Amino acid sequence: MDFAFSPEEESFRRQVAEFLEKEVPREYREKRLTFFDMSAQPDWIKVHRQMAEKIGEKGWLSIHWPREYGGQGVSPFYRLILREELSKYHSPGYDSIGCGIVAPALLLKGSDEQKKRHLPGISSGKIIWSETLSEPNHGSDLAAIDVFAKEESDCFVVNGQKIWTTNAHFADWNALIARTDREASPNYRGLTFFLVDMKTPGITVNPIINMAGHHEFNEVFFEDVRIPKENIVGGLNKGWYVVMSLLDYERTTDTVYAIAATYLGDLEEYAREIGLLSPVLTNRFAQFKAECEIARLLHYRVAWMQSQGMVPNHESAMSKLFSFELHQRISEFGMEVAGQYSQLTGESARAPMFGRIPSCYLRSFAYSLEQGTSEIDRDVIAQRGLGLPRLR
């Protein structure tokens, strides 16, 4: 198997690198922020939107889409290259939900009218998306959700609460899964997938500040929110199948292996600068670098499957599980490397790496929960990858 990129792909990587060298705010590069701790920056939303539109103007957010929908019809590896370079240059600007989740769902399950209406906004970077899947009382049991959409003459009226909604505080549109049939058996057959304008009356967004002090997540309340019937994706009571298809993309929309490898490199540079690179510590760094390479190849496998027209399933779960848990281990390792200084946040002049070490560590606890819990990932791998029986 040839793991080398083509000359065209390497040329694209150079284009992206030259663009980011010029456009990424200096502070973001100096602080070497990662995708998971940028939200701590006071200007993050503004910078994220600005960079999204600049990248959108280049046509890169949709570069791998079919030409009829504004893409260039190239391999998904071009999207992967873009995400790798964004990680390398510590750049915001990629809407993981819009580009990585909603767009694939629309391309697979959306009507022609929905594609015409929503894909251009995602491609341009001008429309930011959130998704409301999780609910307070159901954890990972998506099939058991309670938020209910009652059918009326020309719309559905939605009531209920969602939680852990990333970017809902500034998103323009939302992808919602709601129950439309309370009598359906099994219960997942009573779910419908909606597209919701976040300016619709009746939507309330409350912030959830995570223990790293970042505002990424929110709780979203729907009170008599009216959604036009034409905003249903995939058909009435068919939302489960839309969600299952998009989750396979969600698990690999973020190139976590590249984020982890970049952070590991920053840690190594810090350790070298202050004379901490003992043989034992050097060996630990080498071990983590090898694991980052494993994570990279798992992700490349998924990208290759997508380039061949296949929809990855347990392969996506493998890539996500390994990459996210690796990033957790590297974040914990950073605390060990910095010792007592790892307790210092960015407000302290003595904090290593602008206080990113405790920030990344505290943020890493969520990696076992988001984009499908680690337990669910292991179930997917066991049942769909290894053919093992269900235990519950």
Secondary structure as a PSIPRED ss2 file (coil, helix, strand):
# PSIPRED VFORMAT (PSIPRED V4.0)

   1 M C   1.000  0.000  0.000
   2 D C   1.000  0.000  0.000
   3 F C   1.000  0.000  0.000
   4 A C   1.000  0.000  0.000
   5 F C   1.000  0.000  0.000
   6 S C   1.000  0.000  0.000
   7 P H   0.000  1.000  0.000
   8 E H   0.000  1.000  0.000
   9 E H   0.000  1.000  0.000
  10 E H   0.000  1.000  0.000
  11 S H   0.000  1.000  0.000
  12 F H   0.000  1.000  0.000
  13 R H   0.000  1.000  0.000
  14 R H   0.000  1.000  0.000
  15 Q H   0.000  1.000  0.000
  16 V H   0.000  1.000  0.000
  17 A H   0.000  1.000  0.000
  18 E H   0.000  1.000  0.000
  19 F H   0.000  1.000  0.000
  20 L H   0.000  1.000  0.000
  21 E H   0.000  1.000  0.000
  22 K H   0.000  1.000  0.000
  23 E H   0.000  1.000  0.000
  24 V C   1.000  0.000  0.000
  25 P C   1.000  0.000  0.000
  26 R H   0.000  1.000  0.000
  27 E H   0.000  1.000  0.000
  28 Y H   0.000  1.000  0.000
  29 R H   0.000  1.000  0.000
  30 E H   0.000  1.000  0.000
  31 K H   0.000  1.000  0.000
  32 R C   1.000  0.000  0.000
  33 L C   1.000  0.000  0.000
  34 T C   1.000  0.000  0.000
  35 F C   1.000  0.000  0.000
  36 F C   1.000  0.000  0.000
  37 D C   1.000  0.000  0.000
  38 M H   0.000  1.000  0.000
  39 S H   0.000  1.000  0.000
  40 A H   0.000  1.000  0.000
  41 Q C   1.000  0.000  0.000
  42 P C   1.000  0.000  0.000
  43 D C   1.000  0.000  0.000
  44 W H   0.000  1.000  0.000
  45 I H   0.000  1.000  0.000
  46 K H   0.000  1.000  0.000
  47 V H   0.000  1.000  0.000
  48 H H   0.000  1.000  0.000
  49 R H   0.000  1.000  0.000
  50 Q H   0.000  1.000  0.000
  51 M H   0.000  1.000  0.000
  52 A H   0.000  1.000  0.000
  53 E H   0.000  1.000  0.000
  54 K H   0.000  1.000  0.000
  55 I H   0.000  1.000  0.000
  56 G H   0.000  1.000  0.000
  57 E H   0.000  1.000  0.000
  58 K C   1.000  0.000  0.000
  59 G C   1.000  0.000  0.000
  60 W C   1.000  0.000  0.000
  61 L C   1.000  0.000  0.000
  62 S C   1.000  0.000  0.000
  63 I C   1.000  0.000  0.000
  64 H C   1.000  0.000  0.000
  65 W C   1.000  0.000  0.000
  66 P C   1.000  0.000  0.000
  67 R H   0.000  1.000  0.000
  68 E H   0.000  1.000  0.000
  69 Y H   0.000  1.000  0.000
  70 G C   1.000  0.000  0.000
  71 G C   1.000  0.000  0.000
  72 Q C   1.000  0.000  0.000
  73 G C   1.000  0.000  0.000
  74 V C   1.000  0.000  0.000
  75 S C   1.000  0.000  0.000
  76 P C   1.000  0.000  0.000
  77 F H   0.000  1.000  0.000
  78 Y H   0.000  1.000  0.000
  79 R H   0.000  1.000  0.000
  80 L H   0.000  1.000  0.000
  81 I H   0.000  1.000  0.000
  82 L H   0.000  1.000  0.000
  83 R H   0.000  1.000  0.000
  84 E H   0.000  1.000  0.000
  85 E H   0.000  1.000  0.000
  86 L H   0.000  1.000  0.000
  87 S H   0.000  1.000  0.000
  88 K H   0.000  1.000  0.000
  89 Y C   1.000  0.000  0.000
  90 H C   1.000  0.000  0.000
  91 S C   1.000  0.000  0.000
  92 P C   1.000  0.000  0.000
  93 G C   1.000  0.000  0.000
  94 Y C   1.000  0.000  0.000
  95 D C   1.000  0.000  0.000
  96 S H   0.000  1.000  0.000
  97 I H   0.000  1.000  0.000
  98 G H   0.000  1.000  0.000
  99 C H   0.000  1.000  0.000
 100 G H   0.000  1.000  0.000
 101 I H   0.000  1.000  0.000
 102 V H   0.000  1.000  0.000
 103 A H   0.000  1.000  0.000
 104 P H   0.000  1.000  0.000
 105 A H   0.000  1.000  0.000
 106 L H   0.000  1.000  0.000
 107 L H   0.000  1.000  0.000
 108 L H   0.000  1.000  0.000
 109 K H   0.000  1.000  0.000
 110 G C   1.000  0.000  0.000
 111 S C   1.000  0.000  0.000
 112 D H   0.000  1.000  0.000
 113 E H   0.000  1.000  0.000
 114 Q H   0.000  1.000  0.000
 115 K H   0.000  1.000  0.000
 116 K H   0.000  1.000  0.000
 117 R H   0.000  1.000  0.000
 118 H H   0.000  1.000  0.000
 119 L H   0.000  1.000  0.000
 120 P H   0.000  1.000  0.000
 121 G H   0.000  1.000  0.000
 122 I H   0.000  1.000  0.000
 123 S H   0.000  1.000  0.000
 124 S H   0.000  1.000  0.000
 125 G C   1.000  0.000  0.000
 126 K C   1.000  0.000  0.000
 127 I C   1.000  0.000  0.000
 128 I C   1.000  0.000  0.000
 129 W E   0.000  0.000  1.000
 130 S E   0.000  0.000  1.000
 131 E E   0.000  0.000  1.000
 132 T E   0.000  0.000  1.000
 133 L C   1.000  0.000  0.000
 134 S C   1.000  0.000  0.000
 135 E C   1.000  0.000  0.000
 136 P C   1.000  0.000  0.000
 137 N C   1.000  0.000  0.000
 138 H C   1.000  0.000  0.000
 139 G C   1.000  0.000  0.000
 140 S C   1.000  0.000  0.000
 141 D C   1.000  0.000  0.000
 142 L H   0.000  1.000  0.000
 143 A H   0.000  1.000  0.000
 144 A H   0.000  1.000  0.000
 145 I C   1.000  0.000  0.000
 146 D C   1.000  0.000  0.000
 147 V C   1.000  0.000  0.000
 148 F E   0.000  0.000  1.000
 149 A E   0.000  0.000  1.000
 150 K E   0.000  0.000  1.000
 151 E E   0.000  0.000  1.000
 152 E C   1.000  0.000  0.000
 153 S C   1.000  0.000  0.000
 154 D C   1.000  0.000  0.000
 155 C E   0.000  0.000  1.000
 156 F E   0.000  0.000  1.000
 157 V E   0.000  0.000  1.000
 158 V E   0.000  0.000  1.000
 159 N E   0.000  0.000  1.000
 160 G E   0.000  0.000  1.000
 161 Q E   0.000  0.000  1.000
 162 K E   0.000  0.000  1.000
 163 I C   1.000  0.000  0.000
 164 W C   1.000  0.000  0.000
 165 T C   1.000  0.000  0.000
 166 T C   1.000  0.000  0.000
 167 N C   1.000  0.000  0.000
 168 A C   1.000  0.000  0.000
 169 H C   1.000  0.000  0.000
 170 F C   1.000  0.000  0.000
 171 A C   1.000  0.000  0.000
 172 D C   1.000  0.000  0.000
 173 W E   0.000  0.000  1.000
 174 N E   0.000  0.000  1.000
 175 A E   0.000  0.000  1.000
 176 L E   0.000  0.000  1.000
 177 I E   0.000  0.000  1.000
 178 A E   0.000  0.000  1.000
 179 R E   0.000  0.000  1.000
 180 T C   1.000  0.000  0.000
 181 D C   1.000  0.000  0.000
 182 R C   1.000  0.000  0.000
 183 E C   1.000  0.000  0.000
 184 A C   1.000  0.000  0.000
 185 S C   1.000  0.000  0.000
 186 P C   1.000  0.000  0.000
 187 N H   0.000  1.000  0.000
 188 Y H   0.000  1.000  0.000
 189 R H   0.000  1.000  0.000
 190 G H   0.000  1.000  0.000
 191 L E   0.000  0.000  1.000
 192 T E   0.000  0.000  1.000
 193 F E   0.000  0.000  1.000
 194 F E   0.000  0.000  1.000
 195 L E   0.000  0.000  1.000
 196 V E   0.000  0.000  1.000
 197 D E   0.000  0.000  1.000
 198 M C   1.000  0.000  0.000
 199 K C   1.000  0.000  0.000
 200 T C   1.000  0.000  0.000
 201 P C   1.000  0.000  0.000
 202 G C   1.000  0.000  0.000
 203 I E   0.000  0.000  1.000
 204 T E   0.000  0.000  1.000
 205 V E   0.000  0.000  1.000
 206 N E   0.000  0.000  1.000
 207 P E   0.000  0.000  1.000
 208 I E   0.000  0.000  1.000
 209 I E   0.000  0.000  1.000
 210 N C   1.000  0.000  0.000
 211 M C   1.000  0.000  0.000
 212 A C   1.000  0.000  0.000
 213 G C   1.000  0.000  0.000
 214 H C   1.000  0.000  0.000
 215 H E   0.000  0.000  1.000
 216 E E   0.000  0.000  1.000
 217 F E   0.000  0.000  1.000
 218 N E   0.000  0.000  1.000
 219 E E   0.000  0.000  1.000
 220 V E   0.000  0.000  1.000
 221 F E   0.000  0.000  1.000
 222 F E   0.000  0.000  1.000
 223 E E   0.000  0.000  1.000
 224 D E   0.000  0.000  1.000
 225 V E   0.000  0.000  1.000
 226 R E   0.000  0.000  1.000
 227 I E   0.000  0.000  1.000
 228 P E   0.000  0.000  1.000
 229 K H   0.000  1.000  0.000
 230 E H   0.000  1.000  0.000
 231 N H   0.000  1.000  0.000
 232 I E   0.000  0.000  1.000
 233 V E   0.000  0.000  1.000
 234 G C   1.000  0.000  0.000
 235 G C   1.000  0.000  0.000
 236 L C   1.000  0.000  0.000
 237 N C   1.000  0.000  0.000
 238 K C   1.000  0.000  0.000
 239 G H   0.000  1.000  0.000
 240 W H   0.000  1.000  0.000
 241 Y H   0.000  1.000  0.000
 242 V H   0.000  1.000  0.000
 243 V H   0.000  1.000  0.000
 244 M H   0.000  1.000  0.000
 245 S H   0.000  1.000  0.000
 246 L H   0.000  1.000  0.000
 247 L H   0.000  1.000  0.000
 248 D H   0.000  1.000  0.000
 249 Y H   0.000  1.000  0.000
 250 E H   0.000  1.000  0.000
 251 R H   0.000  1.000  0.000
 252 T H   0.000  1.000  0.000
 253 T H   0.000  1.000  0.000
 254 D C   1.000  0.000  0.000
 255 T C   1.000  0.000  0.000
 256 V H   0.000  1.000  0.000
 257 Y H   0.000  1.000  0.000
 258 A H   0.000  1.000  0.000
 259 I H   0.000  1.000  0.000
 260 A H   0.000  1.000  0.000
 261 A H   0.000  1.000  0.000
 262 T H   0.000  1.000  0.000
 263 Y H   0.000  1.000  0.000
 264 L H   0.000  1.000  0.000
 265 G H   0.000  1.000  0.000
 266 D H   0.000  1.000  0.000
 267 L H   0.000  1.000  0.000
 268 E H   0.000  1.000  0.000
 269 E H   0.000  1.000  0.000
 270 Y H   0.000  1.000  0.000
 271 A H   0.000  1.000  0.000
 272 R H   0.000  1.000  0.000
 273 E H   0.000  1.000  0.000
 274 I C   1.000  0.000  0.000
 275 G C   1.000  0.000  0.000
 276 L C   1.000  0.000  0.000
 277 L C   1.000  0.000  0.000
 278 S C   1.000  0.000  0.000
 279 P H   0.000  1.000  0.000
 280 V H   0.000  1.000  0.000
 281 L H   0.000  1.000  0.000
 282 T H   0.000  1.000  0.000
 283 N H   0.000  1.000  0.000
 284 R H   0.000  1.000  0.000
 285 F H   0.000  1.000  0.000
 286 A H   0.000  1.000  0.000
 287 Q H   0.000  1.000  0.000
 288 F H   0.000  1.000  0.000
 289 K H   0.000  1.000  0.000
 290 A H   0.000  1.000  0.000
 291 E H   0.000  1.000  0.000
 292 C H   0.000  1.000  0.000
 293 E H   0.000  1.000  0.000
 294 I H   0.000  1.000  0.000
 295 A H   0.000  1.000  0.000
 296 R H   0.000  1.000  0.000
 297 L H   0.000  1.000  0.000
 298 L H   0.000  1.000  0.000
 299 H H   0.000  1.000  0.000
 300 Y H   0.000  1.000  0.000
 301 R H   0.000  1.000  0.000
 302 V H   0.000  1.000  0.000
 303 A H   0.000  1.000  0.000
 304 W H   0.000  1.000  0.000
 305 M H   0.000  1.000  0.000
 306 Q H   0.000  1.000  0.000
 307 S H   0.000  1.000  0.000
 308 Q C   1.000  0.000  0.000
 309 G C   1.000  0.000  0.000
 310 M C   1.000  0.000  0.000
 311 V C   1.000  0.000  0.000
 312 P C   1.000  0.000  0.000
 313 N C   1.000  0.000  0.000
 314 H H   0.000  1.000  0.000
 315 E H   0.000  1.000  0.000
 316 S H   0.000  1.000  0.000
 317 A H   0.000  1.000  0.000
 318 M H   0.000  1.000  0.000
 319 S H   0.000  1.000  0.000
 320 K H   0.000  1.000  0.000
 321 L H   0.000  1.000  0.000
 322 F H   0.000  1.000  0.000
 323 S H   0.000  1.000  0.000
 324 F H   0.000  1.000  0.000
 325 E H   0.000  1.000  0.000
 326 L H   0.000  1.000  0.000
 327 H H   0.000  1.000  0.000
 328 Q H   0.000  1.000  0.000
 329 R H   0.000  1.000  0.000
 330 I H   0.000  1.000  0.000
 331 S H   0.000  1.000  0.000
 332 E H   0.000  1.000  0.000
 333 F H   0.000  1.000  0.000
 334 G H   0.000  1.000  0.000
 335 M H   0.000  1.000  0.000
 336 E H   0.000  1.000  0.000
 337 V H   0.000  1.000  0.000
 338 A H   0.000  1.000  0.000
 339 G H   0.000  1.000  0.000
 340 Q H   0.000  1.000  0.000
 341 Y H   0.000  1.000  0.000
 342 S H   0.000  1.000  0.000
 343 Q H   0.000  1.000  0.000
 344 L C   1.000  0.000  0.000
 345 T C   1.000  0.000  0.000
 346 G C   1.000  0.000  0.000
 347 E C   1.000  0.000  0.000
 348 S C   1.000  0.000  0.000
 349 A C   1.000  0.000  0.000
 350 R C   1.000  0.000  0.000
 351 A C   1.000  0.000  0.000
 352 P H   0.000  1.000  0.000
 353 M H   0.000  1.000  0.000
 354 F H   0.000  1.000  0.000
 355 G H   0.000  1.000  0.000
 356 R H   0.000  1.000  0.000
 357 I H   0.000  1.000  0.000
 358 P H   0.000  1.000  0.000
 359 S H   0.000  1.000  0.000
 360 C H   0.000  1.000  0.000
 361 Y H   0.000  1.000  0.000
 362 L H   0.000  1.000  0.000
 363 R H   0.000  1.000  0.000
 364 S H   0.000  1.000  0.000
 365 F H   0.000  1.000  0.000
 366 A H   0.000  1.000  0.000
 367 Y H   0.000  1.000  0.000
 368 S H   0.000  1.000  0.000
 369 L C   1.000  0.000  0.000
 370 E C   1.000  0.000  0.000
 371 Q C   1.000  0.000  0.000
 372 G C   1.000  0.000  0.000
 373 T C   1.000  0.000  0.000
 374 S H   0.000  1.000  0.000
 375 E H   0.000  1.000  0.000
 376 I H   0.000  1.000  0.000
 377 D H   0.000  1.000  0.000
 378 R H   0.000  1.000  0.000
 379 D H   0.000  1.000  0.000
 380 V H   0.000  1.000  0.000
 381 I H   0.000  1.000  0.000
 382 A H   0.000  1.000  0.000
 383 Q H   0.000  1.000  0.000
 384 R H   0.000  1.000  0.000
 385 G H   0.000  1.000  0.000
 386 L C   1.000  0.000  0.000
 387 G C   1.000  0.000  0.000
 388 L C   1.000  0.000  0.000
 389 P C   1.000  0.000  0.000
 390 R C   1.000  0.000  0.000
 391 L C   1.000  0.000  0.000
 392 R C   1.000  0.000  0.000
